[in-house]
Amino acid sequence: MTAVLEPALSYSSSIPRAHVHHAAICEVFLTDIICESYPRFRLGVQLPRVHSYYSDHNVVVRQYDPLLLLETFRQASILISHRHVDAPLDAKFVFNAGALEVVDLDAVRVGPAPAAGVLDATITAEKRRGADIVGITLAMTLALDGSAAATMSMTIQWMPGDAWDHLRQKGRAPLQLDPARPHPLHERVEPREVARHSFDNVVLSRIGVDGDTVRSQVLVDQAHPGLFDHPLDHVPGALIFEAMRQTALVAAHELFGLLSPRMLVLVGCDAVFESFGELELPTDCAAVAEAEICARQVVPVRHSRAGGPADRTRPGHPATSERLDCRPRSDRPMTTQVLREAGLITQVDRGNSRMAQLRRSDIDSRFPGLLDAVATAPA
């Protein structure tokens, strides 16, 4: 009998923050990396159960934020590039494209102890300039406490600082950047509209509805400690993802009549980045009602910037695109708590007991005739 022993991942400390391009140690979610056999890797992951940004969700079920999982995948791609593909530590990275899917909502529930995460990654393609690798595509899977939680494909590339400067100058030259347009941070939408507790984590203002489209202005707060962990010369992808999610939540209410964003969860997104979001220019986000599939609402959202064409273009793709699937947080039978959180019922005290009461006046006001039609419909 032959026994094969795999090297054990360590969870005793975080990997060096410089290896994932962060300034704060608390923003590093990887603990170890093992190259099993190039191009396959295993990485240790420990996710924070409490975080000022990723945990600030006003939701029914306490789960790890899918965008926290996305950030963990992003860190894995950078660490692999530095440790095993010889990307210099001072190289500038570009996030070209990514597709995230949460495969098991139960697997991302926050438990009583930190989850032991294992991220399996495989390089599926390499981009070369001469003999040098300057970009990779990865297929990745994250398991938490032994259960597969999410998958992601991701394409990144890197370049020296002088090449980055040339790329940025070339892209910014045709834009009207002066004077810089201010971001109205005092006009944030109410946190409850986007399932947040803190105003600081709201990234939208000036919501407008035009037919089947919801448009929002994205707020770029460079003082935000999570979204701007270190100085950047462009709008970070993490902020764009959050703006798209929040716009989709508003659209689910405005376009589909869903009463509470607390009942929705992000289960997937697919993004292609083809230009930089400039800090000096307004950034807008649009969500369009496209389809209703079974028990979930599919809301495509688009990010755009003012001021000029994309630095790179692909036929058929907007400057930045993403598909967000917002589905009910649970497929379990409807409960009193779910009905209450959706705004359909309220609880009233009757002596020593508590009863549920239909909020008929509110429902009749928003959906005239609906309850009467349901009551008189044939069984």
ZIVENHU-V37425 format. One record per pair of residues at least 24 apart in sequence whose C-alpha atoms are under 10 Angstrom apart, sorted by the first residue. I is the first residue (numbers start at 0). J is the second residue. D is the distance in Angstrom with one decimal. If there is no record, write none. Layout:
# ZIVENHU-V37425
((I/J/D) (I/J/D))
This chain:
# ZIVENHU-V37425
((5/33/9.8) (5/35/8.5) (6/33/7.7) (6/34/9.8) (6/35/8.6) (6/41/9.8) (7/31/9.5) (7/32/9.9) (7/33/8.7) (7/41/9.8) (7/43/9.4) (8/32/7.2) (8/33/7.4) (8/41/8.0) (8/42/7.1) (8/43/5.8) (8/44/9.3) (8/115/9.9) (8/116/9.8) (8/117/8.4) (9/33/9.8) (9/42/9.1) (9/43/6.7) (9/44/9.3) (10/42/10.0) (10/43/6.5) (10/44/7.6) (10/45/7.4) (10/115/8.0) (10/116/9.3) (11/43/10.0) (11/45/10.0) (12/45/9.5) (13/43/9.2) (13/44/8.8) (13/45/8.6) (14/43/9.6) (14/78/9.0) (15/78/9.6) (16/74/9.8) (16/78/9.8) (17/78/9.3) (17/88/7.7) (17/89/9.4) (18/74/8.4) (18/75/9.6) (18/77/7.1) (18/78/5.6) (18/79/9.1) (18/80/9.3) (18/81/6.9) (18/82/8.3) (18/87/10.0) (18/88/7.0) (18/89/9.9) (19/71/9.7) (19/73/8.4) (19/74/5.2) (19/75/7.7) (19/76/8.6) (19/77/5.7) (19/78/5.7) (19/79/9.4) (19/80/9.8) (19/81/8.8) (19/88/9.4) (20/74/8.1) (20/77/8.0) (20/78/9.1) (20/88/8.8) (20/89/9.5) (20/91/9.8) (20/92/9.5) (20/228/9.2) (20/229/8.6) (21/74/9.3) (21/227/9.5) (21/228/6.4) (21/229/6.8) (22/227/9.7) (22/228/6.1) (22/229/6.0) (22/230/9.5) (23/224/9.1) (23/225/9.2) (23/228/6.8) (23/229/8.5) (25/50/9.1) (25/225/9.8) (26/50/9.3) (26/70/9.5) (26/71/9.7) (26/224/9.7) (26/225/7.7) (26/228/8.0) (27/70/9.5) (27/71/8.3) (27/74/7.9) (28/67/9.2) (28/68/9.5) (28/70/8.6) (28/71/6.2) (28/72/9.7) (28/74/7.9) (28/75/9.2) (28/116/9.8) (29/71/7.3) (29/72/9.5) (29/74/7.5) (29/75/7.4) (29/78/9.0) (29/116/9.0) (29/117/9.5) (29/118/9.3) (30/116/9.6) (30/117/9.9) (31/75/10.0) (31/78/9.8) (31/117/9.7) (32/75/8.8) (32/78/8.3) (32/79/8.1) (32/82/8.9) (32/117/9.8) (32/118/9.2) (32/119/9.8) (33/79/9.6) (33/82/10.0) (33/83/9.9) (33/119/9.8) (34/79/9.0) (34/82/9.5) (34/83/8.0) (34/120/9.6) (34/121/10.0) (36/121/9.8) (37/83/8.4) (37/84/9.8) (37/121/8.2) (37/122/8.3) (38/79/9.7) (38/83/8.9) (38/84/9.5) (38/120/8.2) (38/121/5.6) (38/122/5.3) (38/123/7.9) (38/124/9.7) (38/137/9.5) (39/79/9.9) (39/119/7.5) (39/120/5.8) (39/121/4.5) (39/122/6.7) (39/123/9.4) (39/137/9.7) (39/138/9.7) (39/139/9.8) (40/75/9.6) (40/79/8.0) (40/83/9.5) (40/118/8.1) (40/119/5.9) (40/120/5.2) (40/121/6.3) (40/122/8.7) (40/139/9.4) (41/75/9.5) (41/79/9.9) (41/117/6.7) (41/118/5.7) (41/119/4.7) (41/120/6.4) (41/121/9.0) (41/139/9.7) (41/140/9.8) (41/141/9.8) (42/75/7.5) (42/78/9.6) (42/79/9.4) (42/116/8.2) (42/117/5.7) (42/118/5.0) (42/119/6.5) (42/120/8.0) (42/141/9.2) (43/75/9.6) (43/115/7.6) (43/116/5.9) (43/117/5.1) (43/118/6.4) (43/119/9.2) (43/141/9.7) (44/68/10.0) (44/71/7.9) (44/72/9.9) (44/75/9.4) (44/113/10.0) (44/114/8.3) (44/115/6.5) (44/116/4.5) (44/117/5.8) (44/118/6.9) (44/141/8.6) (44/142/9.2) (44/143/8.5) (45/71/9.4) (45/113/6.8) (45/114/6.3) (45/115/6.0) (45/116/5.8) (45/117/8.7) (45/143/9.0) (46/71/8.5) (46/109/9.4) (46/113/7.0) (46/114/6.9) (46/115/8.3) (46/116/7.8) (46/143/9.4) (47/109/9.3) (47/113/7.3) (47/114/8.9) (48/108/9.8) (48/109/6.5) (48/110/8.2) (48/111/9.0) (48/112/8.3) (48/113/6.8) (48/114/8.7) (49/109/9.5) (50/225/9.3) (51/197/9.0) (51/199/9.6) (51/200/8.7) (51/224/9.1) (51/225/8.0) (52/195/9.4) (52/196/9.9) (52/197/8.9) (52/199/8.8) (52/200/6.5) (52/223/9.3) (52/224/8.7) (52/225/6.4) (52/226/8.5) (53/200/9.2) (53/225/8.7) (54/195/9.2) (54/196/9.6) (55/194/8.6) (55/195/5.9) (55/196/5.9) (55/197/6.9) (55/199/9.9) (55/200/7.7) (56/190/9.3) (56/191/9.3) (56/193/8.7) (56/194/5.6) (56/195/4.7) (56/196/6.2) (56/197/8.7) (56/200/9.4) (56/261/8.3) (57/190/8.6) (57/191/7.2) (57/192/9.8) (57/193/8.5) (57/194/4.7) (57/195/5.0) (57/196/5.8) (57/197/9.4) (57/260/8.5) (57/261/6.0) (57/262/9.5) (58/191/9.8) (58/194/6.4) (58/195/8.2) (58/196/9.6) (58/259/9.5) (58/260/7.8) (58/261/4.4) (58/262/6.7) (58/263/8.0) (58/264/8.5) (58/328/8.8) (58/340/9.2) (59/194/9.9) (59/260/9.8) (59/261/6.0) (59/262/6.5) (59/263/8.9) (59/264/9.8) (59/328/7.6) (59/329/9.5) (59/336/8.7) (59/337/8.0) (59/340/7.8) (60/104/9.9) (60/105/9.9) (60/108/7.6) (60/109/9.0) (60/261/8.9) (60/262/8.8) (60/264/9.5) (60/328/7.3) (60/329/8.6) (61/107/8.8) (61/108/6.1) (61/109/6.0) (61/110/8.9) (62/104/8.0) (62/105/8.4) (62/106/8.7) (62/107/5.4) (62/108/4.1) (62/109/5.0) (62/110/8.7) (62/264/9.6) (63/104/9.4) (63/106/9.2) (63/107/5.4) (63/108/6.2) (63/109/6.1) (63/110/9.7) (64/107/8.1) (64/108/9.4) (64/109/9.7) (64/264/9.0) (64/265/8.4) (64/266/9.9) (65/99/8.5) (65/100/8.6) (65/101/7.1) (65/104/9.8) (65/107/8.4) (65/148/9.7) (65/149/8.4) (65/264/8.6) (65/265/6.6) (65/266/7.1) (65/267/8.1) (65/268/9.6) (66/99/9.1) (66/237/7.8) (66/240/7.7) (66/241/7.8) (66/244/9.5) (66/265/8.6) (66/266/9.8) (66/267/9.7) (66/268/9.6) (67/237/9.5) (68/99/8.7) (68/100/9.8) (68/101/8.9) (68/107/9.3) (68/141/8.2) (68/148/9.1) (68/149/7.6) (68/150/9.2) (68/151/9.3) (69/97/9.1) (69/98/9.2) (69/99/6.9) (69/100/9.3) (69/101/9.9) (69/149/9.0) (69/150/9.2) (69/151/7.7) (69/153/9.9) (69/237/8.8) (69/240/9.6) (69/268/9.7) (70/236/9.8) (70/237/7.7) (71/118/9.0) (71/141/9.1) (72/97/9.8) (72/99/9.2) (72/118/8.1) (72/119/9.9) (72/120/9.1) (72/137/9.5) (72/138/9.8) (72/139/7.4) (72/140/8.7) (72/141/8.3) (72/149/9.7) (72/150/8.8) (72/151/7.2) (72/152/8.9) (72/153/8.3) (73/97/9.3) (73/151/9.5) (73/153/7.9) (73/154/9.8) (73/155/9.1) (75/118/8.1) (75/119/9.5) (75/120/8.1) (75/137/9.6) (75/139/9.0) (76/120/8.4) (76/121/9.9) (76/122/9.3) (76/135/8.5) (76/136/8.7) (76/137/7.3) (76/138/9.8) (76/139/9.2) (76/153/7.9) (76/154/8.6) (76/155/7.7) (76/156/10.0) (77/155/8.4) (77/156/9.5) (77/157/9.6) (79/120/8.9) (79/121/9.8) (79/122/9.3) (79/135/9.7) (79/137/9.8) (80/122/10.0) (80/132/9.5) (80/133/9.2) (80/134/8.3) (80/135/8.0) (80/155/9.3) (80/156/9.1) (80/157/9.1) (84/125/9.8) (84/131/9.3) (84/132/7.1) (84/133/8.7) (84/134/9.1) (84/135/8.9) (85/131/9.0) (85/132/8.1) (85/133/9.2) (86/131/9.5) (86/132/8.1) (86/133/7.5) (86/134/8.9) (86/156/9.4) (86/157/7.4) (86/158/8.6) (86/159/9.6) (87/157/8.9) (87/158/8.9) (87/159/8.3) (88/159/9.9) (89/157/9.8) (89/158/9.1) (89/159/7.4) (89/160/7.4) (90/133/10.0) (90/156/9.7) (90/157/6.1) (90/158/5.5) (90/159/5.0) (90/160/6.2) (90/161/9.6) (90/162/9.7) (90/163/8.8) (91/156/8.4) (91/157/5.3) (91/158/5.4) (91/159/6.1) (91/160/6.1) (91/161/9.4) (91/162/8.8) (91/163/6.6) (91/164/9.6) (92/133/9.6) (92/134/9.1) (92/155/7.0) (92/156/5.7) (92/157/4.3) (92/158/6.7) (92/159/9.0) (92/160/9.7) (92/163/8.8) (93/134/9.1) (93/154/8.8) (93/155/5.6) (93/156/5.3) (93/157/6.0) (93/158/8.5) (93/163/9.5) (93/236/9.9) (93/272/9.0) (93/275/9.8) (94/134/9.9) (94/153/7.9) (94/154/6.5) (94/155/4.7) (94/156/6.9) (94/157/8.9) (94/235/9.8) (94/236/7.9) (94/270/9.8) (94/271/8.7) (94/272/7.1) (94/273/9.4) (95/134/9.7) (95/136/9.6) (95/153/7.7) (95/154/5.5) (95/155/5.3) (95/156/7.3) (95/270/8.5) (95/271/6.1) (95/272/5.3) (95/273/7.1) (95/274/9.4) (95/319/9.9) (96/136/9.1) (96/152/8.2) (96/153/5.7) (96/154/5.3) (96/155/7.2) (96/269/7.8) (96/270/5.6) (96/271/4.4) (96/272/5.9) (96/273/8.7) (96/319/9.4) (96/320/9.6) (96/321/9.9) (97/136/9.3) (97/137/9.4) (97/138/9.9) (97/151/6.9) (97/152/5.5) (97/153/4.2) (97/154/6.3) (97/155/8.9) (97/268/8.1) (97/269/5.9) (97/270/5.4) (97/271/6.7) (97/272/8.8) (97/321/9.4) (98/138/9.7) (98/150/8.2) (98/151/5.4) (98/152/5.4) (98/153/6.6) (98/154/9.5) (98/267/7.5) (98/268/5.7) (98/269/4.2) (98/270/6.3) (98/271/8.8) (98/321/8.8) (98/322/9.2) (99/139/9.5) (99/140/9.9) (99/149/7.2) (99/150/5.9) (99/151/4.4) (99/152/6.8) (99/153/8.6) (99/266/8.1) (99/267/5.3) (99/268/5.3) (99/269/6.4) (99/270/8.8) (99/322/10.0) (99/323/9.8) (100/140/9.7) (100/148/8.7) (100/149/5.6) (100/150/5.4) (100/151/6.4) (100/152/9.3) (100/265/9.0) (100/266/5.9) (100/267/4.3) (100/268/6.7) (100/269/8.6) (100/323/9.9) (100/324/9.6) (101/140/10.0) (101/141/9.5) (101/147/9.0) (101/148/6.0) (101/149/4.3) (101/150/6.6) (101/151/8.8) (101/265/8.2) (101/266/5.0) (101/267/6.1) (101/268/9.3) (102/140/9.8) (102/141/9.8) (102/146/9.9) (102/147/7.1) (102/148/5.5) (102/149/5.2) (102/150/7.2) (102/266/7.8) (102/267/8.9) (103/142/9.9) (103/146/8.2) (103/147/6.9) (103/148/5.2) (103/149/7.1) (103/266/9.0) (104/147/9.9) (104/148/7.2) (104/149/9.1) (104/264/9.2) (104/266/8.2) (104/328/8.2) (104/329/8.3) (105/146/9.0) (105/147/9.9) (105/148/8.1) (105/329/9.3) (106/142/8.0) (106/143/6.5) (106/144/8.1) (106/145/8.8) (106/146/5.9) (106/147/6.8) (106/148/5.2) (106/149/8.8) (107/142/9.2) (107/143/7.3) (107/144/9.7) (107/146/9.0) (107/147/9.1) (107/148/6.1) (107/149/8.6) (108/143/9.5) (108/148/9.7) (110/144/10.0) (113/143/9.6) (113/144/9.2) (114/142/9.4) (114/143/5.8) (114/144/5.7) (114/145/9.3) (115/142/8.3) (115/143/5.8) (115/144/5.2) (115/145/8.0) (116/141/6.8) (116/142/5.6) (116/143/4.4) (116/144/6.2) (116/145/7.7) (116/146/9.1) (116/147/9.5) (116/148/9.5) (117/141/5.8) (117/142/5.3) (117/143/6.6) (117/144/8.2) (117/145/8.0) (117/146/9.6) (117/147/9.2) (118/142/6.4) (118/143/8.8) (118/147/9.5) (118/149/9.5) (118/150/9.3) (119/150/9.5) (120/150/9.8) (120/151/9.3) (120/152/9.4) (121/152/9.6) (122/152/9.8) (122/153/9.7) (122/154/9.7) (123/152/9.4) (123/153/9.9) (123/154/9.7) (124/154/8.8) (125/154/9.4) (125/155/9.8) (125/156/9.4) (126/154/9.7) (126/155/9.3) (126/156/7.8) (127/156/9.8) (132/156/8.9) (132/157/9.1) (133/157/5.6) (133/158/6.8) (133/159/9.9) (134/158/8.9) (149/266/9.1) (149/267/9.2) (150/267/9.5) (151/267/9.5) (151/268/9.5) (151/269/9.4) (152/269/9.4) (153/269/9.9) (153/270/9.6) (153/271/9.9) (154/271/9.5) (166/310/8.6) (167/232/9.0) (167/233/9.4) (167/274/10.0) (167/275/8.5) (167/310/8.9) (169/310/8.2) (170/274/8.3) (170/275/8.2) (170/277/9.9) (170/307/9.2) (170/308/8.8) (170/309/7.8) (170/310/5.4) (170/311/8.9) (171/275/9.1) (171/277/8.2) (171/306/9.4) (171/307/8.9) (171/309/10.0) (171/310/8.6) (172/307/9.8) (173/306/8.2) (173/307/6.8) (173/308/8.5) (174/277/9.4) (174/279/9.9) (174/280/9.1) (174/305/8.6) (174/306/5.2) (174/307/5.6) (174/308/8.5) (175/279/9.0) (175/280/8.3) (175/305/9.0) (175/306/5.9) (175/307/8.0) (176/277/8.4) (176/278/8.9) (176/279/5.8) (176/280/6.6) (176/305/9.8) (176/306/7.7) (177/279/7.7) (177/280/9.1) (178/279/7.8) (178/280/9.2) (179/277/9.8) (179/278/8.0) (179/279/4.4) (179/280/6.4) (179/281/9.0) (180/278/8.5) (180/279/5.6) (180/280/5.5) (180/281/6.4) (181/218/9.3) (181/219/9.2) (181/278/9.3) (181/279/7.5) (181/280/8.1) (181/281/7.9) (182/216/8.8) (182/217/8.1) (182/218/5.7) (182/219/6.4) (182/220/7.8) (182/278/9.3) (182/279/8.9) (182/280/8.8) (182/281/7.4) (182/282/9.2) (183/216/9.2) (183/217/9.3) (183/218/6.9) (183/219/8.9) (183/220/9.5) (184/217/9.7) (184/218/6.4) (184/219/8.0) (184/220/7.3) (185/218/9.7) (186/218/9.0) (187/216/9.6) (187/217/9.4) (187/218/7.8) (188/215/9.9) (190/245/9.9) (191/259/8.6) (191/260/7.7) (191/261/8.3) (192/245/8.4) (192/246/9.7) (192/248/7.6) (192/249/6.5) (192/252/8.8) (192/258/9.7) (192/259/7.9) (192/260/6.7) (192/261/9.0) (193/242/9.9) (193/244/8.4) (193/245/5.3) (193/246/7.9) (193/247/8.9) (193/248/5.9) (193/249/6.5) (193/252/10.0) (193/259/9.1) (193/260/6.2) (193/261/8.2) (194/245/8.2) (194/248/8.1) (194/249/9.6) (194/259/8.2) (194/260/5.5) (194/261/5.5) (194/262/9.0) (194/263/8.8) (194/264/9.8) (195/245/9.3) (195/260/9.3) (195/261/8.9) (199/223/7.5) (199/224/10.0) (200/225/9.3) (200/226/9.3) (200/241/9.2) (201/241/8.9) (201/242/8.5) (201/245/8.1) (202/238/7.7) (202/239/9.2) (202/241/7.4) (202/242/6.0) (202/243/9.6) (202/245/7.7) (202/246/9.4) (203/241/9.4) (203/242/6.6) (203/243/9.5) (203/245/7.4) (203/246/7.6) (203/249/10.0) (203/283/9.1) (203/284/9.0) (204/246/9.9) (204/283/9.7) (205/283/9.8) (206/246/8.6) (206/249/8.6) (206/250/9.8) (206/283/10.0) (206/284/9.6) (206/285/9.7) (207/250/10.0) (207/253/9.8) (207/285/9.4) (208/249/9.9) (208/250/8.5) (208/253/7.6) (208/254/8.6) (208/285/9.5) (208/286/9.6) (208/287/10.0) (209/254/9.9) (209/287/9.7) (210/254/8.5) (210/287/9.1) (210/288/9.3) (211/250/8.9) (211/253/9.0) (211/254/6.5) (211/255/9.6) (211/286/8.3) (211/287/5.8) (211/288/5.5) (211/289/8.4) (212/250/7.7) (212/253/9.2) (212/254/7.8) (212/285/6.6) (212/286/5.6) (212/287/4.5) (212/288/6.5) (212/289/9.6) (212/298/9.9) (212/299/10.0) (212/300/9.3) (213/246/7.4) (213/247/8.4) (213/249/7.7) (213/250/5.8) (213/251/9.5) (213/253/7.7) (213/254/7.9) (213/284/8.2) (213/285/5.5) (213/286/5.1) (213/287/6.5) (213/288/8.6) (213/300/9.0) (214/246/7.5) (214/247/9.8) (214/249/9.5) (214/250/8.7) (214/283/7.0) (214/284/5.6) (214/285/4.4) (214/286/6.5) (214/287/8.8) (214/300/9.3) (214/301/9.3) (214/302/9.8) (215/242/8.6) (215/243/9.4) (215/245/9.4) (215/246/6.7) (215/249/9.3) (215/282/8.7) (215/283/5.7) (215/284/5.3) (215/285/6.4) (215/286/8.7) (215/302/9.7) (216/242/8.8) (216/246/9.4) (216/281/7.3) (216/282/6.0) (216/283/4.5) (216/284/6.3) (216/285/9.0) (216/302/9.8) (216/303/9.9) (216/304/10.0) (217/241/9.6) (217/242/6.3) (217/243/9.1) (217/245/9.8) (217/246/9.2) (217/281/7.5) (217/282/5.3) (217/283/5.5) (217/284/6.8) (217/302/9.1) (217/303/9.9) (217/304/9.8) (218/242/8.4) (218/281/8.5) (218/282/7.7) (218/283/9.0) (219/277/10.0) (219/278/7.4) (219/279/9.7) (219/280/9.9) (219/281/9.0) (219/282/8.4) (220/278/9.7) (221/278/9.0) (231/278/9.1) (232/275/9.3) (232/276/9.1) (232/277/7.5) (232/278/7.1) (232/279/9.8) (233/275/6.3) (233/276/5.5) (233/277/5.0) (233/278/5.5) (233/279/8.9) (234/275/7.1) (234/276/4.8) (234/277/6.0) (234/278/5.9) (234/279/9.6) (234/280/9.9) (234/282/8.9) (235/275/8.7) (235/276/7.7) (235/277/9.6) (235/278/9.6) (236/270/9.8) (236/272/8.6) (236/275/9.3) (236/276/8.8) (236/319/9.9) (239/276/8.8) (239/282/9.1) (239/283/9.7) (239/284/8.7) (239/301/9.7) (239/302/7.3) (239/303/9.8) (239/319/8.9) (239/320/9.9) (239/321/9.6) (240/268/8.7) (240/269/10.0) (240/270/8.7) (240/300/10.0) (240/302/9.2) (240/320/9.8) (240/321/8.1) (240/323/9.5) (242/282/9.8) (242/283/8.9) (242/284/7.1) (242/285/9.8) (242/300/9.5) (242/301/9.9) (242/302/8.5) (243/268/9.6) (243/283/9.7) (243/284/6.6) (243/285/8.0) (243/286/7.9) (243/298/9.8) (243/299/8.9) (243/300/6.1) (243/301/7.4) (243/302/7.4) (243/320/9.2) (243/321/7.5) (243/322/8.7) (243/323/7.8) (244/268/9.2) (244/284/10.0) (244/286/9.6) (244/298/9.6) (244/300/8.4) (244/321/9.4) (244/322/9.3) (244/323/6.9) (244/324/9.3) (244/325/8.8) (245/284/9.7) (245/286/9.9) (246/283/10.0) (246/284/7.0) (246/285/7.2) (246/286/6.4) (246/287/10.0) (246/298/9.4) (246/299/10.0) (246/300/7.6) (246/301/9.6) (246/323/9.9) (247/284/9.5) (247/285/8.5) (247/286/6.0) (247/287/8.7) (247/288/9.5) (247/296/9.7) (247/297/9.0) (247/298/6.1) (247/299/7.8) (247/300/6.8) (247/322/9.3) (247/323/7.1) (247/324/8.7) (247/325/7.7) (248/286/9.4) (248/298/9.0) (248/323/9.6) (248/325/7.7) (249/286/8.8) (250/285/9.1) (250/286/6.4) (250/287/7.7) (250/288/7.8) (250/298/7.6) (250/299/9.9) (250/300/9.5) (251/286/9.2) (251/287/9.9) (251/288/8.5) (251/296/7.4) (251/297/8.9) (251/298/7.6) (251/325/8.0) (251/326/9.8) (253/288/9.9) (254/286/9.5) (254/287/8.6) (254/288/6.7) (254/298/9.6) (255/288/8.1) (255/291/9.2) (255/296/8.1) (256/365/8.9) (256/366/9.2) (257/296/9.8) (257/341/7.8) (257/342/9.6) (258/340/8.7) (258/341/5.6) (258/342/6.4) (258/343/8.4) (259/337/9.9) (259/339/9.7) (259/340/6.7) (259/341/5.0) (259/342/6.9) (259/343/9.8) (260/325/9.5) (260/327/9.5) (260/340/9.2) (260/341/8.3) (261/327/9.1) (261/328/8.4) (261/337/9.5) (261/340/7.2) (261/341/7.8) (262/325/9.2) (262/326/8.0) (262/327/5.5) (262/328/5.5) (262/329/8.3) (262/337/7.7) (262/338/9.8) (262/340/7.4) (262/341/7.0) (263/295/9.2) (263/296/9.5) (263/324/9.2) (263/325/5.6) (263/326/5.4) (263/327/4.9) (263/328/5.4) (263/329/8.9) (264/323/9.5) (264/324/8.0) (264/325/5.4) (264/326/5.9) (264/327/6.6) (264/328/5.7) (264/329/9.2) (265/323/6.5) (265/324/5.9) (265/325/5.2) (265/326/7.2) (265/327/9.4) (265/328/9.0) (266/323/7.3) (266/324/5.7) (266/325/6.6) (266/326/7.4) (266/327/10.0) (266/328/9.6) (267/321/9.3) (267/322/7.3) (267/323/5.7) (267/324/5.7) (267/325/8.2) (268/299/9.3) (268/300/9.9) (268/320/9.3) (268/321/5.8) (268/322/4.9) (268/323/4.9) (268/324/7.1) (268/325/10.0) (269/299/9.7) (269/319/10.0) (269/320/7.4) (269/321/4.8) (269/322/5.4) (269/323/7.5) (269/324/9.9) (270/300/10.0) (270/301/9.5) (270/316/9.8) (270/318/10.0) (270/319/6.6) (270/320/5.1) (270/321/4.4) (270/322/7.2) (270/323/9.6) (271/313/9.6) (271/316/7.7) (271/317/8.3) (271/318/7.7) (271/319/5.5) (271/320/5.7) (271/321/7.2) (272/302/9.6) (272/309/9.7) (272/311/8.9) (272/312/9.5) (272/316/9.3) (272/317/8.6) (272/318/6.4) (272/319/4.8) (272/320/7.2) (272/321/9.3) (273/309/6.4) (273/310/6.7) (273/311/5.3) (273/312/6.1) (273/313/7.7) (273/316/8.5) (273/317/7.8) (273/318/5.1) (273/319/6.0) (273/320/9.1) (274/303/9.2) (274/304/9.1) (274/308/8.4) (274/309/4.9) (274/310/5.0) (274/311/6.1) (274/312/8.1) (274/317/9.5) (274/318/5.9) (274/319/7.3) (275/303/9.7) (275/304/8.6) (275/309/7.8) (275/310/7.4) (275/311/9.5) (275/318/8.6) (275/319/9.1) (276/302/9.1) (276/303/8.0) (276/304/6.3) (276/305/9.1) (276/309/9.6) (276/318/9.5) (276/319/9.4) (277/304/7.6) (277/305/8.8) (277/306/9.2) (278/304/9.9) (279/305/9.7) (279/306/9.8) (280/304/6.8) (280/305/6.0) (280/306/7.0) (281/305/5.9) (281/306/8.6) (282/306/10.0) (284/319/9.8) (284/320/9.8) (286/321/9.8) (286/322/9.4) (286/323/9.5) (292/324/10.0) (292/326/9.7) (293/326/9.6) (294/325/9.6) (294/326/6.7) (294/327/7.4) (294/330/8.7) (295/324/7.1) (295/325/6.2) (295/326/4.3) (295/327/6.7) (296/323/9.0) (296/324/6.4) (296/325/5.6) (296/326/6.0) (296/327/8.8) (297/322/7.7) (297/323/6.6) (297/324/4.9) (297/325/6.4) (297/326/8.2) (298/322/6.6) (298/323/5.8) (298/324/6.3) (298/325/7.4) (299/323/6.0) (299/324/8.1))
